Amino acid sequence: MSETLIGVIIGGIIASIAPVFTLIIDHRRWRRESKLAYLLSERKNLETLYAKNLKRFSKAIAENSFSSDMISDFLLSMPKDVSKTFKAFMADPEKTEKKCKQFYMNLAVEMQKSLSEIDSKIETIVS
């Protein structure tokens, strides 16, 4: 009788462990998939924001007129390094044509760096 009881207890333990492992594996998979979806969405949103604001920035330089929408996008909606580069441009009192071109290039580089960082996070998740 004790052997039967021990067998039932061991069988019950084994039967209860399998669903727990399944839950853990499913939870990890769900977290990875949701993180991947978030990163893909963030990358797409940043690409759209960057494209829109680089055009606006180029036009603003040419007209020497910076819209408050564009400024708030650069300061609030973009990564820190992009915002920092934009702040440096806005703080410069002497905006020569050469400096404007250099700042435009610096902004484009910072934007590409941020997209590249997201790409590397996505690559880590996928691999």
N, C-alpha and C positions, 0 to 999 in steps of 0.2 A: 504494500500500500504506500509506503513512504517513497518508493522508487517512482510510482505513478504520480504522486504529488510533486516530486522534484521535476519529473518530465513535463508536467502541466505548467509548473512555474517557469521553467526554462523556455518552454514553447511560448508562453505568454510574454515573456521578456523579449524574445526574438520578434514576435509578432508586433509588439509595441514600438520597437526600435526602428523598424523599417519605415513606418509613416513619418517618424521624426526626421530621419535622414532625408526622406523625400521632400519634406517641408523645408528643410535647411537648403537643400540643393535648389529647389524652386525659388526660394527667397533670394538666394545669391544670383540666380539667373535673371530674376525680375529686376533686382537692383542694377545689374550690369546693363540690361536692356533699357531701363528707364534713364540711366545715366548717359547711355549712348544717344538715346532720342533727345535728351536735353542738350547735349553738346552739338548734335547736328542742327538742332533748332537755333541754338545760340550762334553757331557759325553762319547759318543762312541769314539770320537777322542782322548780324554785324556786316556781312557782305553788302546787304541792301543799304544799311545805314552809311557805310563807307562810300559806296558808289554815289549815293545821293549827295552826301556832304562834301566829297572831293570836288564834284562839279560846282556846288554852291560856293565852296571856298575859292576855286579858281575864278569864278565870276565876281566874287566879293573883292578879290585882290585887284582885278582889272578895274572895277568900279569904285574901289576904296569905300565900300559900303557893306558892312557886316550885319546880317539880319539877326535878331534876337533868337529866332528858332535855331539857326545854325549854331550860334554861340552856345546855346543851352544843350544842343546835341553833343557838341564837342566836350563841354564841361561835365555833363551829367550822364550821358548815355554811353560814352565810349570808355575803353580801358584807360587806366591811369597814365600809361606811357604816352598814349595818343593825346590825352588831355594836357599832360605836362608839356608836350611839344607845342600844342596849340596855345597854351598860356604863355609860353616863351615868345611865340610870335606876336601875340597881342600886346605883350609888355614892351616889346621893342619899339622905341619911339621913331627910329629911322628905318622905315620899311622901303628900302631901295628895291629895284626890280630884281637885282641879283639875290638879295636876301629873301625876297618873296618866293623866288624859284627854289631856293635852297630849303626854305621852310615847307614848301609844297612837297618836295622830294622827301624830306624828313617825315612828314605826316604819312605819306604813302608807305614808306619803309616801316614805320611803327604799326601801321594798320596790317601790313603783310606779316609782321612778326606776331601780332596777336592771333591772326588766323592760323599761322603755322603752329603756335602753341596749342590751339584747339585741335588742329590736325594730329599733333603728336599724342594728345590725350585720347583721341578717337582711335588712333593706331594701337595704343596700349590696350584699350578695351577690346578691340576686335581680335588682337593676337592672343 
